[in-house]
Amino acid sequence: MEKIKMTTPLVEMDGDEMTRILWQIIKDELLTPYIDLKTEYYDLGLKHRDETGDQVTIDSAEATKKYGVAVKCATITPNAARMTEYDLHEMWKSPNGTIRAILDGTVFRAPIVVKGIEPCVKNWKKPITIARHAYGDVYKNVEMQIPGPGTVKLIYTPADGSEPQEVTVHEYKGAGVCQGQHNLDDSITSFAASCFEYALDTKQDLWFSSKDTISKKYDHRFKDIFADLYETKYKEKFEAAGITYFYTLIDDAVARIMKAEGGFIWACKNYDGDVMSDMISSAFGSLAMMTSVLVSPHGYYEYEAAHGTVQRHYYKHLAGEETSTNSVATIFAWTGALKKRGEMDHNEALSSFAEKLEKATIDTIESGKMTKDLAIITTMENPTVLNSRDFILAIRETLEKSL
């Protein structure tokens, strides 16, 4: 077949370890044989980030602003052990955090549902999408270890020179710890707008939850901004689309989720979204079956897998051992980006191909061919366990039949 043309490139952000290996196989076997693939390439592998002083991460985010759509491989966020392993100049920040801050985006994560991989929660019939606010809270906190008796205060000093405000955090009688968190009205508003827009785009109900009964200023601010934006801008649009916006406390939301059928978006503050997305992915089957898209209210989209770099499999790969690494979420990162690129460029052939590749991936698993992580949890009898490359080749074989 003639290769599908692309008019506008994707921003391609390469990554680390086993996912970097899978990234290349996916391109070689599932994409470039069928698409005249145009990308603006950025190497976000840890060594190259270190060599560029992490400038490459910033450049890739700015390129996403230019082209509108990016696809990202999983990357290492270094800790002390990685500092030594890679001989780094600095313990660089999370690339995802840097990109989120530049794009002002919200992360939406949803499980990929296939027959034979049944959710742990028996009444979950449809995917539950987690919308995670990607700014502030504990991820931008400042902390202090308190050595002994004393007082800790929060002090706000207005830039206009007016009277400072202060509040006592705690009067310590002995040693302890203290933490300060912040957020911004602009960021919360962008988060809310992204959630409302994504709900309209996907025609799903939207839930939002926080703990405003306890956090009467911080969490209540989130609740108020969501409510004000909904009433002034989105209520009529939601009613016309036949979807609803629903607020409840985070603990009530958790209880309701366990009895819900799914098929909606659950918007959470940063920490809640971090934790709950892992809970949802595990309960639906596997973190390797979880999609992730960063959506900016300014019209930028960045697609990636929700999981990490699969370090343990990478070391096995380096030792020449066979691995059976699940590439589904990484494949869906590519298909998500290609569908969005096709939609934005009015390139129906590109969007259609991406949809066929997604279906081929699901059909391959439902035919009984899968990686080891899925074979362990499937309800199918006698599944065929494939190694990393052979699983991708099996998807290509399925895909060929649909083209």
C-alpha positions in Angstrom: 0.0 0.0 0.0 1.1 3.6 -0.5 2.3 5.2 2.7 -0.1 7.6 4.4 1.2 11.2 4.1 1.6 13.6 7.0 1.4 17.4 6.5 2.5 18.5 10.0 5.0 16.7 12.1 4.5 15.2 15.6 6.9 16.2 18.3 8.7 12.9 19.2 10.2 12.6 22.7 12.4 9.6 23.0 13.1 8.1 26.4 14.9 5.5 28.5 15.7 1.9 29.1 13.2 -0.9 28.0 10.6 1.5 26.8 13.2 3.1 24.5 13.9 -0.4 23.0 10.1 -0.9 22.4 9.8 2.6 21.0 12.1 1.8 18.1 10.5 -1.6 17.4 7.0 0.0 17.3 8.3 2.6 14.8 10.0 0.0 12.7 7.3 -2.6 12.6 3.9 -0.8 13.2 4.4 2.8 11.9 7.0 3.5 9.2 5.9 0.6 6.9 2.5 2.3 6.6 3.1 6.0 7.3 5.4 8.6 5.8 6.2 9.4 9.5 7.1 13.1 10.1 8.4 13.9 13.5 10.6 16.6 15.1 12.8 14.4 17.3 14.0 15.2 20.8 16.2 12.7 22.8 14.9 12.9 26.4 17.1 9.9 27.4 18.8 10.7 30.7 22.3 10.9 29.3 21.3 13.5 26.7 19.2 15.5 29.2 22.4 15.6 31.4 24.6 16.6 28.4 22.2 19.5 27.6 21.6 20.7 31.1 18.0 19.5 30.6 17.5 22.1 27.9 16.3 19.4 25.6 13.3 18.9 27.8 12.4 22.6 27.6 12.9 22.6 23.9 10.6 19.6 23.4 7.8 21.3 25.3 8.3 24.5 23.3 8.1 22.5 20.1 4.8 21.0 21.4 3.5 24.5 21.6 4.5 25.1 18.0 3.1 21.9 16.5 0.3 21.1 18.9 0.8 17.4 19.3 3.6 15.3 21.0 4.2 11.7 21.7 6.6 10.8 24.6 8.4 7.7 25.6 8.8 6.9 29.3 11.8 8.6 31.0 13.9 8.3 34.1 13.4 10.8 36.9 16.8 10.4 38.7 17.4 9.7 42.3 20.6 9.3 44.2 21.2 5.8 42.7 20.7 7.1 39.2 23.1 10.0 39.9 25.8 7.4 40.4 24.7 5.0 37.6 24.7 7.7 35.0 27.4 10.0 36.4 25.0 13.0 36.3 26.0 16.6 36.8 22.7 17.3 38.6 19.6 15.4 40.0 17.4 16.6 37.2 13.7 17.2 37.8 11.0 15.0 36.3 10.7 15.6 32.6 6.9 15.2 32.9 6.7 17.8 35.6 8.8 20.3 33.5 6.6 19.6 30.4 3.4 19.9 32.3 4.4 23.3 33.8 5.4 24.7 30.4 2.2 23.4 28.6 0.0 24.3 31.6 -1.7 20.9 31.1 -3.9 18.4 32.9 -3.1 14.6 32.8 -5.9 12.3 31.8 -5.3 8.6 32.4 -7.6 5.8 31.3 -7.3 2.0 31.2 -7.4 0.1 27.9 -10.2 -2.5 28.3 -9.9 -5.9 26.6 -12.0 -9.1 27.0 -10.2 -11.7 29.1 -8.6 -9.1 31.4 -11.3 -8.5 34.0 -11.3 -5.6 36.5 -10.9 -6.6 40.2 -14.0 -4.5 40.9 -16.7 -6.7 39.3 -19.2 -3.9 38.5 -16.7 -1.8 36.6 -17.8 -2.2 33.0 -16.4 0.9 31.3 -13.1 2.8 31.7 -12.7 5.3 34.5 -10.5 8.2 33.4 -8.5 10.0 36.0 -7.8 13.7 35.4 -4.8 14.7 37.6 -4.0 18.4 38.3 -0.4 18.6 37.3 0.8 21.5 39.4 1.6 22.4 43.0 0.6 20.6 46.2 3.2 18.2 47.7 5.1 18.1 44.4 6.1 21.8 44.7 6.3 21.8 48.5 9.0 23.1 50.8 9.8 21.1 53.9 11.6 21.6 57.2 12.8 19.3 59.9 12.1 20.9 63.2 15.0 20.1 65.7 13.2 21.2 68.9 10.8 23.6 70.6 9.7 26.7 68.6 7.1 28.2 66.4 6.5 27.8 62.7 4.4 30.5 60.8 3.1 31.1 57.3 3.8 34.7 56.4 2.5 36.5 53.3 4.3 39.8 52.4 2.3 41.7 49.8 4.4 43.1 46.9 2.6 46.5 47.2 4.1 47.1 50.6 0.9 46.7 52.6 0.6 45.0 55.9 1.9 41.4 56.0 -0.4 38.6 57.0 0.7 35.6 59.1 -0.8 32.5 60.6 0.8 30.1 63.1 1.3 26.6 61.7 2.2 25.0 65.0 4.0 25.7 68.3 6.4 22.8 68.7 7.1 21.4 72.1 9.7 19.1 70.7 11.2 17.8 67.4 9.0 17.3 64.3 8.5 18.2 60.7 6.7 20.9 58.7 5.6 21.3 55.1 4.4 24.2 53.1 2.3 23.8 49.9 0.9 26.3 47.3 -1.2 26.5 44.3 -2.3 29.2 41.8 -5.7 30.4 40.7 -4.5 30.4 37.1 -3.4 26.8 37.3 -6.5 25.6 39.0 -8.7 27.5 36.4 -6.7 25.9 33.6 -7.1 22.5 35.3 -10.9 23.0 35.5 -11.2 24.2 31.9 -9.2 21.2 30.6 -11.5 18.9 32.5 -14.7 20.5 31.2 -13.4 20.6 27.7 -12.2 17.0 27.8 -15.6 15.8 29.2 -17.3 17.6 26.3 -14.8 16.2 23.8 -15.3 12.6 25.0 -19.0 13.0 26.0 -18.4 11.7 29.5 -19.7 12.8 32.9 -17.2 14.7 35.1 -16.7 14.2 38.8 -14.5 16.5 40.9 -13.5 15.7 44.5 -11.4 17.4 47.2 -11.6 17.8 51.0 -13.1 21.2 51.4 -14.7 20.4 54.8 -11.3 20.1 56.3 -9.2 22.4 54.0 -11.5 25.4 54.2 -9.2 27.7 52.2 -6.9 25.5 50.0 -9.3 22.8 48.9 -12.3 25.0 49.0 -10.6 27.3 46.4 -10.5 24.4 44.0 -14.2 23.7 44.6 -15.2 27.3 44.1 -13.2 27.8 40.9 -14.7 24.6 39.4 -18.2 25.7 40.4 -17.8 29.3 39.1 -16.4 28.1 35.7 -19.1 25.5 35.3 -21.9 28.0 36.0 -20.6 30.8 33.9 -19.2 28.9 30.9 -20.0 25.2 30.7 -23.4 24.5 32.3 -25.4 25.0 29.1 -22.8 23.1 27.0 -23.0 20.1 29.4 -26.8 20.1 29.4 -26.8 20.3 25.6 -24.4 17.3 25.4 -26.4 15.3 27.9 -23.6 15.0 30.4 -23.3 16.1 34.1 -20.8 17.8 36.4 -20.7 16.4 39.9 -18.8 17.6 43.0 -18.3 15.5 46.2 -15.8 15.0 48.9 -12.8 12.8 48.1 -13.7 10.1 50.6 -17.3 10.0 49.3 -15.9 9.8 45.7 -13.8 6.8 46.6 -16.8 5.0 48.1 -18.9 5.8 45.1 -16.2 4.7 42.6 -16.2 1.2 44.1 -19.9 0.8 43.2 -20.0 2.7 40.0 -20.1 1.2 36.5 -17.4 3.5 35.1 -17.5 5.5 31.9 -16.8 8.9 33.4 -13.9 11.3 34.2 -12.8 11.7 37.8 -10.9 14.9 38.4 -8.5 14.9 41.3 -5.9 17.2 42.9 -2.3 16.4 42.2 -1.6 13.8 44.9 -5.0 12.3 44.8 -4.7 11.8 41.0 -1.2 10.3 41.3 -2.4 7.7 43.8 -5.9 7.0 42.3 -4.6 6.6 38.7 -2.3 3.7 40.0 -5.3 2.2 41.9 -7.5 2.4 38.8 -4.8 1.0 36.5 -4.0 -1.9 38.8 -7.7 -2.7 39.4 -8.4 -2.8 35.6 -5.5 -5.2 35.1 -2.1 -3.7 34.4 -0.3 -0.3 34.5 1.0 -1.3 31.1 -2.6 -1.0 29.9 -3.0 2.6 30.9 -3.1 5.5 28.5 -2.0 9.0 29.5 -2.5 12.3 27.7 -1.6 15.8 28.8 -4.2 18.2 27.7 -3.6 22.0 27.8 -6.6 24.4 27.6 -4.4 26.3 25.1 -4.8 23.4 22.5 -1.6 21.4 23.1 -1.7 17.5 23.5 1.1 15.2 24.7 0.5 11.5 24.7 2.5 8.8 26.6 2.2 5.6 28.5 1.3 5.9 32.1 4.1 3.5 33.3 7.8 4.0 33.7 10.9 2.7 31.9 10.7 -1.0 33.0 14.2 -1.0 34.5 14.2 -4.6 35.5 13.4 -5.8 32.0 16.1 -3.5 30.5 18.8 -5.0 32.7 17.6 -8.5 31.5 17.7 -7.2 27.9 21.3 -5.9 28.4 22.3 -9.3 29.8 21.0 -11.0 26.6 18.0 -12.5 28.3 14.6 -12.7 26.7 11.9 -10.3 28.0 8.1 -10.2 27.7 7.4 -6.5 28.1 4.0 -5.2 27.5 4.1 -2.4 24.8 0.3 -1.7 24.6 0.3 1.6 26.4 3.3 2.8 24.4 1.5 1.8 21.1 -1.6 3.7 22.3 0.6 6.8 23.0 1.5 6.7 19.3 -2.0 6.0 18.1 -3.5 8.8 20.3 -1.0 11.3 18.9 -1.6 10.2 15.4 -5.4 10.4 15.8 -5.1 13.9 17.2 -2.7 14.9 14.4 -5.1 13.5 11.9 -8.0 15.3 13.5 -6.2 18.7 13.6 -4.9 18.4 10.0 -8.2 16.9 8.6 -6.2 13.8 7.6 -8.8 11.1 7.8 -6.4 8.4 6.5 -4.0 9.0 9.4 -6.7 8.9 12.0 -8.3 5.8 10.5 -4.9 4.0 10.5 -4.4 4.8 14.2 -7.8 3.4 15.0 -7.0 0.2 13.0 -3.8 -0.2 14.9 -5.6 0.1 18.2 -8.1 -2.5 17.2 -5.4 -4.8 15.9 -3.6 -4.5 19.3 -6.8 -5.4 21.2 -7.8 -8.1 18.8 -4.3 -9.7 19.2 -4.7 -9.9 23.0 -8.3 -11.2 22.7 -7.1 -13.9 20.3 -5.0 -15.2 23.2 -1.6 -13.8 22.2 -0.2 -11.6 24.9 2.8 -10.7 27.1 3.6 -12.5 30.4 2.0 -9.8 32.6 -1.4 -10.3 31.0 -1.1 -14.1 30.7 -0.8 -14.2 34.5 -4.1 -12.4 35.1 -6.2 -13.4 32.1 -9.4 -15.4 32.4 -8.6 -17.0 29.0 -7.5 -20.6 29.0 -4.0 -21.5 27.6 -2.9 -18.0 26.4 0.1 -17.8 24.1 2.9 -15.9 25.9 5.1 -13.9 23.5 8.3 -12.1 24.0 8.6 -8.3 23.6 9.3 -8.3 19.9 7.1 -11.2 18.9 4.1 -9.6 20.6 4.6 -6.5 18.4 5.1 -8.7 15.3 1.8 -10.5 16.2 0.0 -7.1 16.2 1.5 -6.3 12.8 0.2 -9.6 11.5 -3.3 -8.7 12.8 -3.0 -5.2 11.4 -2.1 -6.4 7.9 -5.4 -8.2 7.7 -7.3 -5.0 8.2 -5.5 -2.9 5.7 
